[in-house]
Amino acid sequence: MASPISPRTLKGFRDYLPQDMIGRRAMIRTIEAAFNRHGFAPLDTPALEYAEILTGKYGDEGDKLLYRFTDHGEREVALRYDLTVPLARVFAQHKGALPLPFRRYQIAPVWRADKPQRGRFREFMQCDVDIVGAAGPMADAEVLGTGLAVLSDLGVRGARIHLNHRALLTALLDHAGVAGDHGQLLALRAIDKWDKIGEAGVRKELAGGVGLDAAAIDRLMTVFSTTGADSVATLDALEALVGANEGTVRLREVLALLDAAGHGDGVQIDPTIARGLDYYTGVIYETRLTDPKVASMGAVMSGGRYDGLIGMFGKDAVPAVGISLGLDRLLAALRELGLVDDANHGAEAFVTVFNADGRVEAMRVATELRAAGVSAEVSTIEGKLAKQFKRADRRGCRLVLVVGPDDAAAGTVVVKDLTRGAQTIAARAELGACVLELLGAR
Amino acid sequence: MASPISPRTLKGFRDYLPQDMIGRRAMIRTIEAAFNRHGFAPLDTPALEYAEILTGKYGDEGDKLLYRFTDHGEREVALRYDLTVPLARVFAQHKGALPLPFRRYQIAPVWRADKPQRGRFREFMQCDVDIVGAAGPMADAEVLGTGLAVLSDLGVRGARIHLNHRALLTALLDHAGVAGDHGQLLALRAIDKWDKIGEAGVRKELAGGVGLDAAAIDRLMTVFSTTGADSVATLDALEALVGANEGTVRLREVLALLDAAGHGDGVQIDPTIARGLDYYTGVIYETRLTDPKVASMGAVMSGGRYDGLIGMFGKDAVPAVGISLGLDRLLAALRELGLVDDANHGAEAFVTVFNADGRVEAMRVATELRAAGVSAEVSTIEGKLAKQFKRADRRGCRLVLVVGPDDAAAGTVVVKDLTRGAQTIAARAELGACVLELLGAR
């Protein structure tokens, strides 16, 4: 006999049991509602793509992390790595069928053969909104405002988007004397680690890897320390150093629009934001949660304008701006902040079954509850009532209903409220209304 | 320069554009609501599993259709092929954390490297409900009733579950003189094709592949033609032929319970239902839509009791019963029947932007609408109003709002109803209420 197969998930993958799903599902619903309210439409794309669609888009490191294989038809295929490259493919493939500008959201898992760490998985859910085909500040502001509205709808207080612009970054690097595309790229990569390695670490990288002298590093540090809650004051200070430029002009426009959308307090100009990926061309941003309990979690929502990427499968450049929310990291933060209700994963009402003769009556009662819109489980195992009560309690069911032979004859049902420890005798004719009342305002 | 990469999806895979997603999303919501109302809780599992978890569970043919490869850690992995084997793994792995009986639903894509045909894809969504840990008729009836409630909630009229039982099948085969497990299995497989190849085709297979003589085939045909709208009469007729048995007893119990749940008209005893897979041990069923427009679509929802499968990763046998709904096939049927509203994939209201100076005011108006709960898109491209109206219309937006410089000064907004061709001048202070009223009862 073959040795039994051990039931296990792959490293970096996980199951979501009902107790994990309820809060997660509610969160996804809230996010979708916010996306819809802001005029974004849903898109879904296959988990598998031709490998050539995905390779070469995420850098050498990204290419290595692709789940890639040869399929039954000898095609090279790979699992979706993010939602942006599939969007670019969809845009090129279905352009004629899409309304322009194309405002879409996609909430879907992506796969990366990354080293699993605490809070980092090989399969994880991304939530992206993007506007494709609009180059102006309205699109930037719409995407940022939608992101902030999502966080606010989820009950998050004190989230702040740290906002920058690639043109401002370039002007700041020029001002500090960091010359050449390659040198600037290396410097940006060092600055991008500010959050992780601190000022001392960044200074060390700028001296070593980038090869800047002490004076240039000091100038960079002055420039990159210019930030604060007053975004306009920050822009004024930066313009005093390097002059007005495409970046500062756009950031002022975006700030005014976010102010009009009621999100003025949700953003902060921050010249240290550089973003790891090399494809951003305009505004760039990361979101931090300010509550000390979760401040160390890093960016929960980030993105920027990337006018070169969407056009890669076609002939023309296509402007695009987007924001991506890491669902599971944010969910972990929400749980930490006590903003997720994971308790109730059972039905609202549990209908017990006294014995085999009582099945039909129990099924009738459950059917009446469901018709009234109550979520109801009917016991599928007969036997001791005490055990059935325990099962109902373990699931988090609020009410337990008993229809004994006497009740059936009398046309009544006993309804026990497990939360309050109270008991009601309900007439069958009014059962739905009675249970709805016990469950409270709905 | 490298030749451009052609933007395309893999054969058997497809994108869901917003116009495809809206109806599909609404359908999934309806299904989830019905599952919740019937006391089933959501579960999610990884797309990738250890290959050894999946292989050997779906027969040789199924094994060949697995998307299987070696991952970065030299592990043999495979994409999920159905939702039942992952459920068995979850049950063995997390048993202590699950309430028993475990009632779960899962709505998730599965992957099969099948030959793509009309309506058959390599990536498709399954919706499964199962009750694990309950052997009695209540569990059978709960699963069947939930399936019928889903169809009813989706607006389907005239759906019928064709119901059979493996013990009844065996009794019928014994009666017809088909002996031995292997012979019976071959005969079942032939009978399972009744729907596809008709009575003549089944007769041919029974004579050829199974090797039955004409008398045995005649006896089988008599038995397997016994069906009709009156399920109790069908059972009476079958018992008259082969006597009462475990199958007929259970079917009578299940019928009584479905009757109590108001689904008496939704089922029909049908001895030709055999189900292709070999793991069913009790009730088995397939669902047919009776409307002639979609009757040829085949089974949209099927399943049965499979008391041997869930325990395969553990030591003990675990009873289980479930039903699986093919989302995309059913969606195609719903579209055919005119039960899907695909029209509106845009926001309810579209806010135009007159020129760059009007951006801030347009953003304020959009923000007010969203605060009132209206789904609103604000134009991210300025320019001719006529073009903006066209864009709004193409998206299916119902209302278009114009805030010109005069309107801003007067504190008014022009609201045009594209459906009715009417125009309203709304005071800014009452904009949300006015738009909600125009959108009708919500």
Interface residues (C-beta under 8 A of the other chain):
Chain A: P4 I5 S6 P7 R8 T9 L10 K11 F13 R14 D15 Y16 L17 P18 Q19 M21 I22 R25 N36 R37 H38 G39 A41 P42 L43 D44 T45 P46 A47 L48 E49 Y50 E52 I53 Y67 F69 T70 D71 H72 G73 R75 V77 L79 A88 R89 V90 A92 Q93 H94 A97 L98 P99 L100 P101 R103 R104 P109 W111 A113 E123 I131 G133 A134 G136 P137 M138 A139 A141 E142 G145 A149 E253 A256 L257 D259 A260 A261 G262 M312 F313 G314 H345 G346 A347 F350 V353 R359 V360 E361 A362 M363 R364 A366 T367 R370 G373 V374 S375 A376 E377 V378 S379 T380 I381 E382 R391 R394 R395
Chain B: P4 I5 S6 P7 R8 T9 L10 K11 F13 R14 D15 Y16 L17 P18 Q19 M21 I22 R25 N36 R37 H38 G39 A41 P42 L43 D44 T45 P46 A47 L48 E49 Y50 E52 I53 Y67 F69 T70 D71 H72 G73 R75 V77 L79 A88 R89 V90 A92 Q93 H94 A97 L98 P99 L100 P101 R103 R104 P109 W111 A113 E123 I131 G133 A134 G136 P137 M138 A139 A141 E142 G145 A149 E253 A256 L257 D259 A260 A261 G262 M312 F313 G314 K315 H345 G346 A347 F350 V353 R359 V360 E361 A362 M363 R364 A366 T367 R370 G373 V374 S375 A376 E377 V378 S379 T380 I381 E382 R391 R394 R395
